[in-house]
Amino acid sequence: MKKKLNVGLIGYGFMGRTHSNAYCKVNHFFDLDYEPVLKVICGLEEKDAKAFSEQWGYESYTTDWHKVIEDDNIDQVDICVPNNMHAEIAIAAAKAGKNIICEKPLALDGPQAKTMVDAVEKAGVPNFVSFNYRRVPAVTLAKMLIDEGRLGKIFHYRANFLQDWTISANVPQGGMATWRLDVKAAGSGVTGDLLAHCIDTAMWQNGQIGSVCAMTETFVKKRMHVETGKVEDVGIDDACTFLCRFDNGSLGNFESTRYARGHKALYTFEINGEKASIAWDLHDLHRLSYFDHADESIVRGWRSVHVTDGDMPYMDKWWVPGLQIGYEHTFVHQVADFLEGLAKGEPASPTFKEALATQYVCDAVLASAKDKEWKTVKKA
Ligand SMILES: NC(=O)c1ccc[n+]([C@@H]2O[C@H](COP(=O)([O-])OP(=O)(O)OC[C@H]3O[C@@H](n4cnc5c(N)ncnc54)[C@H](O)[C@@H]3O)[C@@H](O)[C@H]2O)c1
């Protein structure tokens, strides 16, 4: 008999769907001690919350997140709401003794994220942050190859996350559809939204970032605010580029923008080591590019590894070699790892504390851009 784990999920938007899908699928593909039960979905609009509960099989719905926290039947709170609400909900959930899964970025900034780390550590509750790209099998394979020493000493880490959806000055800020453009709801622009993913993956693969030098730009400086109806200053960074030094001596180069016409979600990274290099591209997420200098020179070149074999990360849980999986599976993988961690009493990564380290890098990046100088990153 599996142990039932009653889930209360807050936010039925984009991430509410990916997390619900993961809870629905995880026990079909992974052999786990725990079985999530979709107990309650919470969101702003009653009509939409009800429709979501019916579509995804939640037993009930509410528009008041406090009710999810106060419900003694709920074991796990899953936070899929805009960034400015993460801290209040997570701290309340920790005090109520719930397991917590929280979407990224953990908080609006480092000091707020620290209060969340303190709350979960004081309460001793399992906690996890949804930096899902770590669990693309090809990205996990890259980490394995690095850990096996196949790259040798790492010299360079470069990553991009490029989009193009805010180029028009007519896109408003604030409200439910465009909260990402409102600094009060989002905390920052591309730095917290997109680069946080790149930073999390990079530090997981290549160790901590020690110092940064950044520039940011806000190309459209005023936008209509959905809530006030007035044209207001834009407080987010539309684009951010930063250089950094990792603690292991390697150099980093990161870029993100929502103004790269033609790119919708071009997340790429390339890592160059003494013995080998690795490259990955979200648009071709089931492939890992690998160059091994040890290959015989007459056949040496970049290989495109199709990450579908059963001995590759997570792939024994899915279909047969040659058949690839996609984006939504990363959320299934993270729930599976979280539940496995619960059963073993070993926290799945990244915890709130690890996400705090990413938040501190984001803070240092924004401070560096503002002050036009290198900044040392605070240690989590
Ligand atoms: N891991 C990833 O790749 C990834 C991708 C997208 C978003 N995110 C993160 O997920 C979070 C949510 O983003 P999204 O794209 O799903 O947003 P969304 O706008 O699609 O959904 C937000 C949800 O929050 C709910 N909500 C807002 N205020 C609320 C309140 N006071 N009480 C209850 N519910 C409330 C809304 O009803 C809506 O269902 C953000 O932190 C975002 O950064 C992560």
The ligand as an SDF file (V2000), in Angstrom:
LIG
                    3D

 44 48  0  0  0  0  0  0  0  0999 V2000
    9.7160   26.3830  -13.5090 N   0  0  0  0  0  0  0  0  0  0  0  0
    9.4580   27.0790  -14.6050 C   0  0  0  0  0  0  0  0  0  0  0  0
   10.0100   26.8780  -15.6640 O   0  0  0  0  0  0  0  0  0  0  0  0
    8.4180   28.1730  -14.5300 C   0  0  0  0  0  0  0  0  0  0  0  0
    7.7290   28.5620  -15.6900 C   0  0  0  0  0  0  0  0  0  0  0  0
    6.7260   29.5250  -15.5570 C   0  0  0  0  0  0  0  0  0  0  0  0
    6.4700   30.1130  -14.3270 C   0  0  0  0  0  0  0  0  0  0  0  0
    7.1920   29.7450  -13.2380 N   0  0  0  0  0  0  0  0  0  0  0  0
    6.9270   30.3480  -11.9210 C   0  0  0  0  0  0  0  0  0  0  0  0
    5.6770   29.8520  -11.4400 O   0  0  0  0  0  0  0  0  0  0  0  0
    4.9800   30.8610  -10.7240 C   0  0  0  0  0  0  0  0  0  0  0  0
    3.6130   31.0520  -11.3760 C   0  0  0  0  0  0  0  0  0  0  0  0
    3.7950   31.3990  -12.7310 O   0  0  0  0  0  0  0  0  0  0  0  0
    2.7030   31.0150  -13.8370 P   0  0  0  0  0  0  0  0  0  0  0  0
    3.3500   31.2350  -15.1610 O   0  0  0  0  0  0  0  0  0  0  0  0
    2.0910   29.7270  -13.5360 O   0  0  0  0  0  0  0  0  0  0  0  0
    1.6550   32.1770  -13.5600 O   0  0  0  0  0  0  0  0  0  0  0  0
    0.1770   32.2930  -14.0920 P   0  0  0  0  0  0  0  0  0  0  0  0
   -0.0750   33.7640  -14.2230 O   0  0  0  0  0  0  0  0  0  0  0  0
   -0.0720   31.4070  -15.2510 O   0  0  0  0  0  0  0  0  0  0  0  0
   -0.7000   31.7240  -12.8640 O   0  0  0  0  0  0  0  0  0  0  0  0
   -0.7030   32.3800  -11.6390 C   0  0  0  0  0  0  0  0  0  0  0  0
   -1.7990   31.7910  -10.7760 C   0  0  0  0  0  0  0  0  0  0  0  0
   -1.7570   32.4060   -9.4990 O   0  0  0  0  0  0  0  0  0  0  0  0
   -3.0880   32.5690   -9.0450 C   0  0  0  0  0  0  0  0  0  0  0  0
   -3.1230   33.6330   -8.0590 N   0  0  0  0  0  0  0  0  0  0  0  0
   -2.6840   34.9060   -8.1790 C   0  0  0  0  0  0  0  0  0  0  0  0
   -2.9410   35.5840   -7.0530 N   0  0  0  0  0  0  0  0  0  0  0  0
   -3.5330   34.7060   -6.2000 C   0  0  0  0  0  0  0  0  0  0  0  0
   -4.0500   34.8120   -4.8750 C   0  0  0  0  0  0  0  0  0  0  0  0
   -4.0070   35.9610   -4.1900 N   0  0  0  0  0  0  0  0  0  0  0  0
   -4.5850   33.7060   -4.3050 N   0  0  0  0  0  0  0  0  0  0  0  0
   -4.6340   32.5340   -4.9700 C   0  0  0  0  0  0  0  0  0  0  0  0
   -4.1660   32.3930   -6.2330 N   0  0  0  0  0  0  0  0  0  0  0  0
   -3.6400   33.4670   -6.8260 C   0  0  0  0  0  0  0  0  0  0  0  0
   -3.8670   32.9040  -10.2900 C   0  0  0  0  0  0  0  0  0  0  0  0
   -5.2560   32.6290  -10.1050 O   0  0  0  0  0  0  0  0  0  0  0  0
   -3.2280   31.9960  -11.3100 C   0  0  0  0  0  0  0  0  0  0  0  0
   -3.8850   30.7630  -11.3080 O   0  0  0  0  0  0  0  0  0  0  0  0
    5.8750   32.0960  -10.7650 C   0  0  0  0  0  0  0  0  0  0  0  0
    6.6330   32.1480   -9.5980 O   0  0  0  0  0  0  0  0  0  0  0  0
    6.7770   31.8580  -11.9550 C   0  0  0  0  0  0  0  0  0  0  0  0
    8.0410   32.4920  -11.8550 O   0  0  0  0  0  0  0  0  0  0  0  0
    8.1460   28.7800  -13.3250 C   0  0  0  0  0  0  0  0  0  0  0  0
  1  2  1  0
  2  3  2  0
  2  4  1  0
  4  5  1  0
  4 44  2  0
  5  6  2  0
  6  7  1  0
  7  8  2  0
  8  9  1  0
  8 44  1  0
  9 10  1  0
  9 42  1  0
 10 11  1  0
 11 12  1  0
 11 40  1  0
 12 13  1  0
 13 14  1  0
 14 15  2  0
 14 16  1  0
 14 17  1  0
 17 18  1  0
 18 19  2  0
 18 20  1  0
 18 21  1  0
 21 22  1  0
 22 23  1  0
 23 24  1  0
 23 38  1  0
 24 25  1  0
 25 26  1  0
 25 36  1  0
 26 27  1  0
 26 35  1  0
 27 28  2  0
 28 29  1  0
 29 30  1  0
 29 35  2  0
 30 31  1  0
 30 32  2  0
 32 33  1  0
 33 34  2  0
 34 35  1  0
 36 37  1  0
 36 38  1  0
 38 39  1  0
 40 41  1  0
 40 42  1  0
 42 43  1  0
M  CHG  2   8   1  16  -1
M  END
$$$$
